[in-house]
């Protein structure tokens, strides 16, 4: 494909726990993007109605994020409740309020999982969607939560079906695949990266991990023949519970406004050099929907249970939609791509760019491809759009109060356990120098 031949740098940012309608549904609602399957007439459209305790709940505009946002449930059993499969097998997508109130016992006039952002609240995501390519059929691979879906994203398979307080059992990480294919890669982190949970401890202290603040300088100074070909951007995760630094991964209760500023910083760094930008592909998506409402049913994609898996019920569908943005001169501006994508579409892209074709990653990825999951490469244009790259003025973010707390959730405890294990196995002073948040990680209780 002409685009892949010309692209020299692929950049991936995976954020946390937001659905498509929740973050980008406003594109159709505000007539900013007529081709997007987002929200339309939310006050009356029957497809959006969530009935709970004899009351109809509908999507509502989030005007004060800090006052509204909670962390809806998103474990496997509750995602099934949210998607609300009928006796006939049709997914009604009407159980988001039911799952939320049942799990939290929190009742409000506007149920938090039904809230959506407008173009002011999700200002940078909205800008990128309008100026580049938005994917309105990007699904989280599994109807489950963070850890299984990130395993799918970075290994192409999963040995787990839920998030627990542990290092992640896995086989054949994407980093190993890239190494075998002699692909130069690097991680830029704004805090301890999620790859900590894969137990890659020695690697975390090595030369492939750079602080995010060095990205612009590295892009400016490194010659193309030695610069990394694949960049993984890691935000500051909300699950690093023991720090006062505001998270910018967009996991509730972190503010989306912080994540939007991270997107602006990343886009600004990548577009600083027009010649480099002409050879760059930036992909932004979310690990899972986080329990927030989306009206589009999942895809019927079967995921067989891998040998040695820690669960016994196979998955038969994807999870709900998540935002997907493809930002590059190699897309048609303002385009919506409607092809079926999930996180393994990224692995197909790597195999197409650096291997023998999109089926050159793994049998598990090929199994999903055979069922209709396509490569990100299919959203690209064969010719670049040569224009002055668009810019946007950053919006101010509301101050984020300290969220320092004892690790409580399973993923927070997983980060804590992995951080302590990193310090135990490696040089603790070197670990704290590279990731200052590790200096204050509390001991397990």
Secondary structure, DSSP 8 states (H G I E B T S, - for coil): -HHHHH--EEEEEEE-S-BHHHHHTHHHHTTS-TTS-----TTT-GGG-EEETTEEE--EE-S-HHHH------SHHHHHHHHTB-TTS-B----HHHHHHHHH----SS-GGGEE--TTTTHHHHHHHHHSEEETTBB-SSSS-HHHHHHHHHHSS-S-SS--SS----SS-HHHHHHHTT--EEEEESSS-GGGGGT-HHHHTSTTEEEGGGHHHHHHHS-TTTS-SEEEEE---TT-TT--S---S--TTS-HHHHHHHHHHHHHHHTSSHHHHTTEEEEEEES--TT----S------B---TT-S--S-B-S---BB-EEEESTTS-TTEEE-S-B-THHHHHHHHHHHSSSTTSS-HHHHHHHHTT---GGGGS-SS---S---------------------SHHHHHHHHHHHHHHHHS-HHHHHHHSGGGGG-----
